[in-house]
Amino acid sequence: MLSEKMTDALNNQLNKEIYSAYLYMSMSAYSSYSGLTGFANWFMVQYQEEMAHAMKIYDYIDSQG
């Protein structure tokens, strides 16, 4: 069982990871719209990486009950 302090810290980090992911997705969409397909792809890869981080944190919190 995680302490309340640890749960709060993990939830804060989870929120930051998801926020960063959505920023990358937004930048990818803008880059794609602007015809910058290389940038769009790179931003989408970063989006996926941030979501992977978020899911690792989520899975850890979930596994702790």
CHARMM-style PDB file with segment names, atoms N, HN, CA, C and O in Angstrom:
ATOM      1  N   MET     1       0.841  -1.183   0.000  1.00  0.00      PROA
ATOM      2  CA  MET     1       0.000   0.000   0.000  1.00  0.00      PROA
ATOM      3  C   MET     1       0.884   1.243   0.000  1.00  0.00      PROA
ATOM      4  O   MET     1       1.820   1.364   0.791  1.00  0.00      PROA
ATOM      5  N   LEU     2       0.565   2.156  -0.899  1.00  0.00      PROA
ATOM      6  HN  LEU     2      -0.195   2.059  -1.542  1.00  0.00      PROA
ATOM      7  CA  LEU     2       1.336   3.391  -1.004  1.00  0.00      PROA
ATOM      8  C   LEU     2       0.850   4.416   0.016  1.00  0.00      PROA
ATOM      9  O   LEU     2      -0.337   4.483   0.336  1.00  0.00      PROA
ATOM     10  N   SER     3       1.782   5.204   0.513  1.00  0.00      PROA
ATOM     11  HN  SER     3       2.746   5.150   0.253  1.00  0.00      PROA
ATOM     12  CA  SER     3       1.390   6.295   1.406  1.00  0.00      PROA
ATOM     13  C   SER     3       0.652   7.367   0.596  1.00  0.00      PROA
ATOM     14  O   SER     3       0.752   7.419  -0.630  1.00  0.00      PROA
ATOM     15  N   GLU     4      -0.070   8.197   1.291  1.00  0.00      PROA
ATOM     16  HN  GLU     4      -0.151   8.156   2.287  1.00  0.00      PROA
ATOM     17  CA  GLU     4      -0.796   9.279   0.615  1.00  0.00      PROA
ATOM     18  C   GLU     4       0.172  10.228  -0.088  1.00  0.00      PROA
ATOM     19  O   GLU     4      -0.103  10.707  -1.188  1.00  0.00      PROA
ATOM     20  N   LYS     5       1.308  10.493   0.558  1.00  0.00      PROA
ATOM     21  HN  LYS     5       1.532  10.104   1.452  1.00  0.00      PROA
ATOM     22  CA  LYS     5       2.311  11.381  -0.037  1.00  0.00      PROA
ATOM     23  C   LYS     5       2.855  10.790  -1.335  1.00  0.00      PROA
ATOM     24  O   LYS     5       3.012  11.505  -2.325  1.00  0.00      PROA
ATOM     25  N   MET     6       3.142   9.486  -1.335  1.00  0.00      PROA
ATOM     26  HN  MET     6       3.015   8.905  -0.531  1.00  0.00      PROA
ATOM     27  CA  MET     6       3.654   8.834  -2.537  1.00  0.00      PROA
ATOM     28  C   MET     6       2.586   8.785  -3.625  1.00  0.00      PROA
ATOM     29  O   MET     6       2.876   9.019  -4.798  1.00  0.00      PROA
ATOM     30  N   THR     7       1.360   8.481  -3.236  1.00  0.00      PROA
ATOM     31  HN  THR     7       1.124   8.290  -2.283  1.00  0.00      PROA
ATOM     32  CA  THR     7       0.261   8.451  -4.205  1.00  0.00      PROA
ATOM     33  C   THR     7       0.082   9.814  -4.858  1.00  0.00      PROA
ATOM     34  O   THR     7      -0.102   9.902  -6.072  1.00  0.00      PROA
ATOM     35  N   ASP     8       0.135  10.870  -4.068  1.00  0.00      PROA
ATOM     36  HN  ASP     8       0.285  10.798  -3.082  1.00  0.00      PROA
ATOM     37  CA  ASP     8       0.009  12.226  -4.609  1.00  0.00      PROA
ATOM     38  C   ASP     8       1.145  12.540  -5.580  1.00  0.00      PROA
ATOM     39  O   ASP     8       0.918  13.109  -6.648  1.00  0.00      PROA
ATOM     40  N   ALA     9       2.366  12.169  -5.205  1.00  0.00      PROA
ATOM     41  HN  ALA     9       2.552  11.707  -4.338  1.00  0.00      PROA
ATOM     42  CA  ALA     9       3.517  12.430  -6.070  1.00  0.00      PROA
ATOM     43  C   ALA     9       3.401  11.662  -7.386  1.00  0.00      PROA
ATOM     44  O   ALA     9       3.675  12.207  -8.455  1.00  0.00      PROA
ATOM     45  N   LEU    10       2.998  10.403  -7.304  1.00  0.00      PROA
ATOM     46  HN  LEU    10       2.775   9.960  -6.436  1.00  0.00      PROA
ATOM     47  CA  LEU    10       2.843   9.606  -8.523  1.00  0.00      PROA
ATOM     48  C   LEU    10       1.713  10.140  -9.397  1.00  0.00      PROA
ATOM     49  O   LEU    10       1.842  10.180 -10.621  1.00  0.00      PROA
ATOM     50  N   ASN    11       0.616  10.547  -8.784  1.00  0.00      PROA
ATOM     51  HN  ASN    11       0.510  10.515  -7.790  1.00  0.00      PROA
ATOM     52  CA  ASN    11      -0.489  11.127  -9.555  1.00  0.00      PROA
ATOM     53  C   ASN    11      -0.081  12.432 -10.227  1.00  0.00      PROA
ATOM     54  O   ASN    11      -0.460  12.688 -11.370  1.00  0.00      PROA
ATOM     55  N   ASN    12       0.686  13.252  -9.529  1.00  0.00      PROA
ATOM     56  HN  ASN    12       0.995  13.044  -8.601  1.00  0.00      PROA
ATOM     57  CA  ASN    12       1.180  14.491 -10.136  1.00  0.00      PROA
ATOM     58  C   ASN    12       2.064  14.193 -11.338  1.00  0.00      PROA
ATOM     59  O   ASN    12       1.945  14.849 -12.373  1.00  0.00      PROA
ATOM     60  N   GLN    13       2.946  13.213 -11.210  1.00  0.00      PROA
ATOM     61  HN  GLN    13       3.042  12.680 -10.369  1.00  0.00      PROA
ATOM     62  CA  GLN    13       3.817  12.860 -12.328  1.00  0.00      PROA
ATOM     63  C   GLN    13       3.007  12.273 -13.478  1.00  0.00      PROA
ATOM     64  O   GLN    13       3.274  12.568 -14.643  1.00  0.00      PROA
ATOM     65  N   LEU    14       2.027  11.451 -13.156  1.00  0.00      PROA
ATOM     66  HN  LEU    14       1.810  11.212 -12.209  1.00  0.00      PROA
ATOM     67  CA  LEU    14       1.148  10.884 -14.178  1.00  0.00      PROA
ATOM     68  C   LEU    14       0.467  12.004 -14.967  1.00  0.00      PROA
ATOM     69  O   LEU    14       0.406  11.951 -16.196  1.00  0.00      PROA
ATOM     70  N   ASN    15      -0.039  13.006 -14.270  1.00  0.00      PROA
ATOM     71  HN  ASN    15       0.011  13.049 -13.272  1.00  0.00      PROA
ATOM     72  CA  ASN    15      -0.672  14.143 -14.944  1.00  0.00      PROA
ATOM     73  C   ASN    15       0.307  14.893 -15.838  1.00  0.00      PROA
ATOM     74  O   ASN    15      -0.060  15.320 -16.933  1.00  0.00      PROA
ATOM     75  N   LYS    16       1.540  15.059 -15.389  1.00  0.00      PROA
ATOM     76  HN  LYS    16       1.838  14.712 -14.500  1.00  0.00      PROA
ATOM     77  CA  LYS    16       2.552  15.746 -16.201  1.00  0.00      PROA
ATOM     78  C   LYS    16       2.881  14.956 -17.458  1.00  0.00      PROA
ATOM     79  O   LYS    16       3.064  15.538 -18.527  1.00  0.00      PROA
ATOM     80  N   GLU    17       2.955  13.642 -17.340  1.00  0.00      PROA
ATOM     81  HN  GLU    17       2.806  13.169 -16.471  1.00  0.00      PROA
ATOM     82  CA  GLU    17       3.246  12.804 -18.506  1.00  0.00      PROA
ATOM     83  C   GLU    17       2.123  12.913 -19.539  1.00  0.00      PROA
ATOM     84  O   GLU    17       2.383  13.042 -20.735  1.00  0.00      PROA
ATOM     85  N   ILE    18       0.883  12.862 -19.073  1.00  0.00      PROA
ATOM     86  HN  ILE    18       0.672  12.757 -18.101  1.00  0.00      PROA
ATOM     87  CA  ILE    18      -0.249  12.945 -19.996  1.00  0.00      PROA
ATOM     88  C   ILE    18      -0.334  14.343 -20.611  1.00  0.00      PROA
ATOM     89  O   ILE    18      -0.606  14.477 -21.804  1.00  0.00      PROA
ATOM     90  N   TYR    19      -0.107  15.363 -19.824  1.00  0.00      PROA
ATOM     91  HN  TYR    19       0.115  15.254 -18.855  1.00  0.00      PROA
ATOM     92  CA  TYR    19      -0.105  16.734 -20.344  1.00  0.00      PROA
ATOM     93  C   TYR    19       0.956  16.887 -21.433  1.00  0.00      PROA
ATOM     94  O   TYR    19       0.688  17.454 -22.492  1.00  0.00      PROA
ATOM     95  N   SER    20       2.160  16.378 -21.165  1.00  0.00      PROA
ATOM     96  HN  SER    20       2.377  15.917 -20.305  1.00  0.00      PROA
ATOM     97  CA  SER    20       3.234  16.448 -22.157  1.00  0.00      PROA
ATOM     98  C   SER    20       2.860  15.686 -23.417  1.00  0.00      PROA
ATOM     99  O   SER    20       3.127  16.142 -24.529  1.00  0.00      PROA
ATOM    100  N   ALA    21       2.245  14.534 -23.241  1.00  0.00      PROA
ATOM    101  HN  ALA    21       2.029  14.164 -22.338  1.00  0.00      PROA
ATOM    102  CA  ALA    21       1.832  13.737 -24.397  1.00  0.00      PROA
ATOM    103  C   ALA    21       0.875  14.532 -25.273  1.00  0.00      PROA
ATOM    104  O   ALA    21       1.028  14.558 -26.494  1.00  0.00      PROA
ATOM    105  N   TYR    22      -0.107  15.179 -24.665  1.00  0.00      PROA
ATOM    106  HN  TYR    22      -0.232  15.158 -23.673  1.00  0.00      PROA
ATOM    107  CA  TYR    22      -1.077  15.946 -25.449  1.00  0.00      PROA
ATOM    108  C   TYR    22      -0.439  17.160 -26.118  1.00  0.00      PROA
ATOM    109  O   TYR    22      -0.851  17.545 -27.213  1.00  0.00      PROA
ATOM    110  N   LEU    23       0.554  17.765 -25.483  1.00  0.00      PROA
ATOM    111  HN  LEU    23       0.888  17.452 -24.595  1.00  0.00      PROA
ATOM    112  CA  LEU    23       1.280  18.848 -26.147  1.00  0.00      PROA
ATOM    113  C   LEU    23       1.986  18.325 -27.392  1.00  0.00      PROA
ATOM    114  O   LEU    23       1.923  18.946 -28.453  1.00  0.00      PROA
ATOM    115  N   TYR    24       2.656  17.185 -27.264  1.00  0.00      PROA
ATOM    116  HN  TYR    24       2.706  16.680 -26.402  1.00  0.00      PROA
ATOM    117  CA  TYR    24       3.326  16.593 -28.421  1.00  0.00      PROA
ATOM    118  C   TYR    24       2.329  16.238 -29.518  1.00  0.00      PROA
ATOM    119  O   TYR    24       2.613  16.447 -30.698  1.00  0.00      PROA
ATOM    120  N   MET    25       1.172  15.707 -29.150  1.00  0.00      PROA
ATOM    121  HN  MET    25       0.941  15.538 -28.192  1.00  0.00      PROA
ATOM    122  CA  MET    25       0.172  15.358 -30.149  1.00  0.00      PROA
ATOM    123  C   MET    25      -0.319  16.620 -30.863  1.00  0.00      PROA
ATOM    124  O   MET    25      -0.512  16.612 -32.078  1.00  0.00      PROA
ATOM    125  N   SER    26      -0.519  17.689 -30.118  1.00  0.00      PROA
ATOM    126  HN  SER    26      -0.363  17.696 -29.131  1.00  0.00      PROA
ATOM    127  CA  SER    26      -0.943  18.952 -30.708  1.00  0.00      PROA
ATOM    128  C   SER    26       0.109  19.488 -31.677  1.00  0.00      PROA
ATOM    129  O   SER    26      -0.219  19.948 -32.770  1.00  0.00      PROA
ATOM    130  N   MET    27       1.374  19.422 -31.265  1.00  0.00      PROA
ATOM    131  HN  MET    27       1.640  19.048 -30.377  1.00  0.00      PROA
ATOM    132  CA  MET    27       2.447  19.881 -32.142  1.00  0.00      PROA
ATOM    133  C   MET    27       2.552  19.003 -33.384  1.00  0.00      PROA
ATOM    134  O   MET    27       2.879  19.491 -34.466  1.00  0.00      PROA
ATOM    135  N   SER    28       2.279  17.722 -33.233  1.00  0.00      PROA
ATOM    136  HN  SER    28       2.013  17.326 -32.354  1.00  0.00      PROA
ATOM    137  CA  SER    28       2.274  16.820 -34.378  1.00  0.00      PROA
ATOM    138  C   SER    28       1.179  17.209 -35.363  1.00  0.00      PROA
ATOM    139  O   SER    28       1.411  17.253 -36.571  1.00  0.00      PROA
ATOM    140  N   ALA    29      -0.006  17.489 -34.849  1.00  0.00      PROA
ATOM    141  HN  ALA    29      -0.194  17.453 -33.868  1.00  0.00      PROA
ATOM    142  CA  ALA    29      -1.122  17.883 -35.713  1.00  0.00      PROA
ATOM    143  C   ALA    29      -0.803  19.179 -36.454  1.00  0.00      PROA
ATOM    144  O   ALA    29      -1.063  19.291 -37.652  1.00  0.00      PROA
ATOM    145  N   TYR    30      -0.246  20.145 -35.751  1.00  0.00      PROA
ATOM    146  HN  TYR    30      -0.035  20.054 -34.777  1.00  0.00      PROA
ATOM    147  CA  TYR    30       0.106  21.414 -36.389  1.00  0.00      PROA
ATOM    148  C   TYR    30       1.178  21.201 -37.453  1.00  0.00      PROA
ATOM    149  O   TYR    30       1.097  21.766 -38.544  1.00  0.00      PROA
ATOM    150  N   SER    31       2.177  20.390 -37.135  1.00  0.00      PROA
ATOM    151  HN  SER    31       2.243  19.932 -36.249  1.00  0.00      PROA
ATOM    152  CA  SER    31       3.245  20.118 -38.095  1.00  0.00      PROA
ATOM    153  C   SER    31       2.700  19.426 -39.335  1.00  0.00      PROA
ATOM    154  O   SER    31       3.084  19.752 -40.458  1.00  0.00      PROA
ATOM    155  N   SER    32       1.814  18.481 -39.126  1.00  0.00      PROA
ATOM    156  HN  SER    32       1.502  18.216 -38.213  1.00  0.00      PROA
ATOM    157  CA  SER    32       1.200  17.780 -40.253  1.00  0.00      PROA
ATOM    158  C   SER    32       0.400  18.754 -41.114  1.00  0.00      PROA
ATOM    159  O   SER    32       0.506  18.734 -42.340  1.00  0.00      PROA
ATOM    160  N   TYR    33      -0.392  19.598 -40.480  1.00  0.00      PROA
ATOM    161  HN  TYR    33      -0.478  19.615 -39.484  1.00  0.00      PROA
ATOM    162  CA  TYR    33      -1.180  20.609 -41.184  1.00  0.00      PROA
ATOM    163  C   TYR    33      -0.280  21.543 -41.992  1.00  0.00      PROA
ATOM    164  O   TYR    33      -0.652  21.992 -43.076  1.00  0.00      PROA
ATOM    165  N   SER    34       0.907  21.831 -41.453  1.00  0.00      PROA
ATOM    166  HN  SER    34       1.208  21.466 -40.572  1.00  0.00      PROA
ATOM    167  CA  SER    34       1.847  22.744 -42.100  1.00  0.00      PROA
ATOM    168  C   SER    34       2.712  22.058 -43.147  1.00  0.00      PROA
ATOM    169  O   SER    34       3.572  22.692 -43.757  1.00  0.00      PROA
ATOM    170  N   GLY    35       2.487  20.769 -43.357  1.00  0.00      PROA
ATOM    171  HN  GLY    35       1.788  20.254 -42.861  1.00  0.00      PROA
ATOM    172  CA  GLY    35       3.257  20.035 -44.358  1.00  0.00      PROA
ATOM    173  C   GLY    35       4.627  19.583 -43.883  1.00  0.00      PROA
ATOM    174  O   GLY    35       5.466  19.185 -44.691  1.00  0.00      PROA
ATOM    175  N   LEU    36       4.854  19.642 -42.604  1.00  0.00      PROA
ATOM    176  HN  LEU    36       4.172  19.966 -41.947  1.00  0.00      PROA
ATOM    177  CA  LEU    36       6.147  19.251 -42.031  1.00  0.00      PROA
ATOM    178  C   LEU    36       6.035  17.817 -41.515  1.00  0.00      PROA
ATOM    179  O   LEU    36       5.998  17.582 -40.307  1.00  0.00      PROA
ATOM    180  N   THR    37       5.981  16.872 -42.436  1.00  0.00      PROA
ATOM    181  HN  THR    37       6.011  17.062 -43.417  1.00  0.00      PROA
ATOM    182  CA  THR    37       5.692  15.487 -42.066  1.00  0.00      PROA
ATOM    183  C   THR    37       6.772  14.861 -41.198  1.00  0.00      PROA
ATOM    184  O   THR    37       6.467  14.030 -40.343  1.00  0.00      PROA
ATOM    185  N   GLY    38       8.017  15.241 -41.398  1.00  0.00      PROA
ATOM    186  HN  GLY    38       8.264  15.916 -42.093  1.00  0.00      PROA
ATOM    187  CA  GLY    38       9.086  14.714 -40.555  1.00  0.00      PROA
ATOM    188  C   GLY    38       8.912  15.135 -39.105  1.00  0.00      PROA
ATOM    189  O   GLY    38       9.031  14.320 -38.190  1.00  0.00      PROA
ATOM    190  N   PHE    39       8.629  16.419 -38.908  1.00  0.00      PROA
ATOM    191  HN  PHE    39       8.533  17.081 -39.651  1.00  0.00      PROA
ATOM    192  CA  PHE    39       8.367  16.911 -37.555  1.00  0.00      PROA
ATOM    193  C   PHE    39       7.120  16.263 -36.973  1.00  0.00      PROA
ATOM    194  O   PHE    39       7.092  15.885 -35.802  1.00  0.00      PROA
ATOM    195  N   ALA    40       6.086  16.139 -37.804  1.00  0.00      PROA
ATOM    196  HN  ALA    40       6.108  16.446 -38.756  1.00  0.00      PROA
ATOM    197  CA  ALA    40       4.839  15.526 -37.333  1.00  0.00      PROA
ATOM    198  C   ALA    40       5.100  14.120 -36.823  1.00  0.00      PROA
ATOM    199  O   ALA    40       4.588  13.725 -35.775  1.00  0.00      PROA
ATOM    200  N   ASN    41       5.892  13.371 -37.562  1.00  0.00      PROA
ATOM    201  HN  ASN    41       6.308  13.691 -38.413  1.00  0.00      PROA
ATOM    202  CA  ASN    41       6.217  12.003 -37.144  1.00  0.00      PROA
ATOM    203  C   ASN    41       7.017  12.006 -35.845  1.00  0.00      PROA
ATOM    204  O   ASN    41       6.731  11.225 -34.938  1.00  0.00      PROA
ATOM    205  N   TRP    42       8.013  12.876 -35.753  1.00  0.00      PROA
ATOM    206  HN  TRP    42       8.245  13.511 -36.490  1.00  0.00      PROA
ATOM    207  CA  TRP    42       8.848  12.922 -34.544  1.00  0.00      PROA
ATOM    208  C   TRP    42       8.003  13.277 -33.318  1.00  0.00      PROA
ATOM    209  O   TRP    42       8.144  12.662 -32.261  1.00  0.00      PROA
ATOM    210  N   PHE    43       7.127  14.269 -33.466  1.00  0.00      PROA
ATOM    211  HN  PHE    43       7.012  14.768 -34.324  1.00  0.00      PROA
ATOM    212  CA  PHE    43       6.263  14.645 -32.345  1.00  0.00      PROA
ATOM    213  C   PHE    43       5.325  13.504 -31.957  1.00  0.00      PROA
ATOM    214  O   PHE    43       5.032  13.318 -30.776  1.00  0.00      PROA
ATOM    215  N   MET    44       4.855  12.742 -32.940  1.00  0.00      PROA
ATOM    216  HN  MET    44       5.094  12.893 -33.899  1.00  0.00      PROA
ATOM    217  CA  MET    44       3.965  11.621 -32.630  1.00  0.00      PROA
ATOM    218  C   MET    44       4.724  10.524 -31.875  1.00  0.00      PROA
ATOM    219  O   MET    44       4.170   9.892 -30.975  1.00  0.00      PROA
ATOM    220  N   VAL    45       5.973  10.302 -32.236  1.00  0.00      PROA
ATOM    221  HN  VAL    45       6.423  10.815 -32.967  1.00  0.00      PROA
ATOM    222  CA  VAL    45       6.796   9.332 -31.509  1.00  0.00      PROA
ATOM    223  C   VAL    45       6.973   9.789 -30.061  1.00  0.00      PROA
ATOM    224  O   VAL    45       6.915   8.975 -29.139  1.00  0.00      PROA
ATOM    225  N   GLN    46       7.189  11.086 -29.864  1.00  0.00      PROA
ATOM    226  HN  GLN    46       7.237  11.747 -30.613  1.00  0.00      PROA
ATOM    227  CA  GLN    46       7.335  11.614 -28.505  1.00  0.00      PROA
ATOM    228  C   GLN    46       6.033  11.469 -27.720  1.00  0.00      PROA
ATOM    229  O   GLN    46       6.047  11.160 -26.528  1.00  0.00      PROA
ATOM    230  N   TYR    47       4.911  11.696 -28.399  1.00  0.00      PROA
ATOM    231  HN  TYR    47       4.899  11.947 -29.366  1.00  0.00      PROA
ATOM    232  CA  TYR    47       3.600  11.493 -27.773  1.00  0.00      PROA
ATOM    233  C   TYR    47       3.475  10.063 -27.251  1.00  0.00      PROA
ATOM    234  O   TYR    47       3.070   9.838 -26.111  1.00  0.00      PROA
ATOM    235  N   GLN    48       3.828   9.105 -28.101  1.00  0.00      PROA
ATOM    236  HN  GLN    48       4.157   9.287 -29.028  1.00  0.00      PROA
ATOM    237  CA  GLN    48       3.718   7.697 -27.716  1.00  0.00      PROA
ATOM    238  C   GLN    48       4.633   7.366 -26.543  1.00  0.00      PROA
ATOM    239  O   GLN    48       4.265   6.587 -25.663  1.00  0.00      PROA
ATOM    240  N   GLU    49       5.823   7.957 -26.532  1.00  0.00      PROA
ATOM    241  HN  GLU    49       6.121   8.590 -27.247  1.00  0.00      PROA
ATOM    242  CA  GLU    49       6.761   7.717 -25.431  1.00  0.00      PROA
ATOM    243  C   GLU    49       6.212   8.259 -24.110  1.00  0.00      PROA
ATOM    244  O   GLU    49       6.299   7.595 -23.077  1.00  0.00      PROA
ATOM    245  N   GLU    50       5.648   9.463 -24.149  1.00  0.00      PROA
ATOM    246  HN  GLU    50       5.577  10.002 -24.988  1.00  0.00      PROA
ATOM    247  CA  GLU    50       5.077  10.046 -22.930  1.00  0.00      PROA
ATOM    248  C   GLU    50       3.898   9.224 -22.422  1.00  0.00      PROA
ATOM    249  O   GLU    50       3.740   9.044 -21.214  1.00  0.00      PROA
ATOM    250  N   MET    51       3.072   8.727 -23.334  1.00  0.00      PROA
ATOM    251  HN  MET    51       3.200   8.873 -24.315  1.00  0.00      PROA
ATOM    252  CA  MET    51       1.942   7.892 -22.925  1.00  0.00      PROA
ATOM    253  C   MET    51       2.432   6.570 -22.336  1.00  0.00      PROA
ATOM    254  O   MET    51       1.818   6.038 -21.411  1.00  0.00      PROA
ATOM    255  N   ALA    52       3.532   6.038 -22.867  1.00  0.00      PROA
ATOM    256  HN  ALA    52       4.031   6.470 -23.618  1.00  0.00      PROA
ATOM    257  CA  ALA    52       4.107   4.813 -22.302  1.00  0.00      PROA
ATOM    258  C   ALA    52       4.573   5.064 -20.871  1.00  0.00      PROA
ATOM    259  O   ALA    52       4.374   4.227 -19.991  1.00  0.00      PROA
ATOM    260  N   HSD    53       5.198   6.229 -20.642  1.00  0.00      PROA
ATOM    261  HN  HSD    53       5.359   6.909 -21.357  1.00  0.00      PROA
ATOM    262  CA  HSD    53       5.609   6.582 -19.275  1.00  0.00      PROA
ATOM    263  C   HSD    53       4.387   6.659 -18.362  1.00  0.00      PROA
ATOM    264  O   HSD    53       4.396   6.136 -17.248  1.00  0.00      PROA
ATOM    265  N   ALA    54       3.345   7.314 -18.846  1.00  0.00      PROA
ATOM    266  HN  ALA    54       3.338   7.739 -19.751  1.00  0.00      PROA
ATOM    267  CA  ALA    54       2.124   7.464 -18.052  1.00  0.00      PROA
ATOM    268  C   ALA    54       1.530   6.106 -17.705  1.00  0.00      PROA
ATOM    269  O   ALA    54       1.099   5.888 -16.572  1.00  0.00      PROA
ATOM    270  N   MET    55       1.505   5.202 -18.658  1.00  0.00      PROA
ATOM    271  HN  MET    55       1.855   5.379 -19.578  1.00  0.00      PROA
ATOM    272  CA  MET    55       0.926   3.885 -18.412  1.00  0.00      PROA
ATOM    273  C   MET    55       1.755   3.081 -17.417  1.00  0.00      PROA
ATOM    274  O   MET    55       1.199   2.319 -16.627  1.00  0.00      PROA
ATOM    275  N   LYS    56       3.077   3.241 -17.446  1.00  0.00      PROA
ATOM    276  HN  LYS    56       3.528   3.860 -18.089  1.00  0.00      PROA
ATOM    277  CA  LYS    56       3.914   2.552 -16.460  1.00  0.00      PROA
ATOM    278  C   LYS    56       3.588   3.036 -15.051  1.00  0.00      PROA
ATOM    279  O   LYS    56       3.484   2.238 -14.119  1.00  0.00      PROA
ATOM    280  N   ILE    57       3.429   4.340 -14.905  1.00  0.00      PROA
ATOM    281  HN  ILE    57       3.513   4.989 -15.662  1.00  0.00      PROA
ATOM    282  CA  ILE    57       3.082   4.895 -13.597  1.00  0.00      PROA
ATOM    283  C   ILE    57       1.696   4.420 -13.180  1.00  0.00      PROA
ATOM    284  O   ILE    57       1.489   4.010 -12.037  1.00  0.00      PROA
ATOM    285  N   TYR    58       0.751   4.477 -14.110  1.00  0.00      PROA
ATOM    286  HN  TYR    58       0.918   4.810 -15.038  1.00  0.00      PROA
ATOM    287  CA  TYR    58      -0.614   4.026 -13.814  1.00  0.00      PROA
ATOM    288  C   TYR    58      -0.619   2.567 -13.378  1.00  0.00      PROA
ATOM    289  O   TYR    58      -1.244   2.214 -12.378  1.00  0.00      PROA
ATOM    290  N   ASP    59       0.078   1.722 -14.131  1.00  0.00      PROA
ATOM    291  HN  ASP    59       0.586   2.009 -14.943  1.00  0.00      PROA
ATOM    292  CA  ASP    59       0.116   0.293 -13.801  1.00  0.00      PROA
ATOM    293  C   ASP    59       0.731   0.057 -12.425  1.00  0.00      PROA
ATOM    294  O   ASP    59       0.283  -0.817 -11.683  1.00  0.00      PROA
ATOM    295  N   TYR    60       1.766   0.844 -12.083  1.00  0.00      PROA
ATOM    296  HN  TYR    60       2.130   1.553 -12.686  1.00  0.00      PROA
ATOM    297  CA  TYR    60       2.383   0.701 -10.769  1.00  0.00      PROA
ATOM    298  C   TYR    60       1.394   1.084  -9.664  1.00  0.00      PROA
ATOM    299  O   TYR    60       1.238   0.360  -8.681  1.00  0.00      PROA
ATOM    300  N   ILE    61       0.735   2.223  -9.836  1.00  0.00      PROA
ATOM    301  HN  ILE    61       0.862   2.812 -10.635  1.00  0.00      PROA
ATOM    302  CA  ILE    61      -0.249   2.650  -8.831  1.00  0.00      PROA
ATOM    303  C   ILE    61      -1.334   1.591  -8.684  1.00  0.00      PROA
ATOM    304  O   ILE    61      -1.716   1.230  -7.570  1.00  0.00      PROA
ATOM    305  N   ASP    62      -1.826   1.099  -9.811  1.00  0.00      PROA
ATOM    306  HN  ASP    62      -1.516   1.392 -10.715  1.00  0.00      PROA
ATOM    307  CA  ASP    62      -2.891   0.096  -9.801  1.00  0.00      PROA
ATOM    308  C   ASP    62      -2.441  -1.194  -9.116  1.00  0.00      PROA
ATOM    309  O   ASP    62      -3.223  -1.832  -8.410  1.00  0.00      PROA
ATOM    310  N   SER    63      -1.196  -1.571  -9.322  1.00  0.00      PROA
ATOM    311  HN  SER    63      -0.561  -1.054  -9.895  1.00  0.00      PROA
ATOM    312  CA  SER    63      -0.700  -2.823  -8.735  1.00  0.00      PROA
ATOM    313  C   SER    63      -0.535  -2.739  -7.219  1.00  0.00      PROA
ATOM    314  O   SER    63      -0.462  -3.759  -6.533  1.00  0.00      PROA
ATOM    315  N   GLN    64      -0.478  -1.515  -6.710  1.00  0.00      PROA
ATOM    316  HN  GLN    64      -0.537  -0.686  -7.267  1.00  0.00      PROA
ATOM    317  CA  GLN    64      -0.278  -1.323  -5.269  1.00  0.00      PROA
ATOM    318  C   GLN    64      -1.578  -1.301  -4.477  1.00  0.00      PROA
ATOM    319  O   GLN    64      -1.571  -1.222  -3.249  1.00  0.00      PROA
ATOM    320  N   GLY    65      -2.684  -1.373  -5.194  1.00  0.00      PROA
ATOM    321  HN  GLY    65      -2.689  -1.437  -6.192  1.00  0.00      PROA
ATOM    322  CA  GLY    65      -3.981  -1.430  -4.510  1.00  0.00      PROA
ATOM    323  C   GLY    65      -4.471  -0.107  -4.206  1.00  0.00      PROA
ATOM    324  OT1 GLY    65      -5.550   0.035  -3.630  1.00  0.00      PROA
TER     325      GLY     65
END
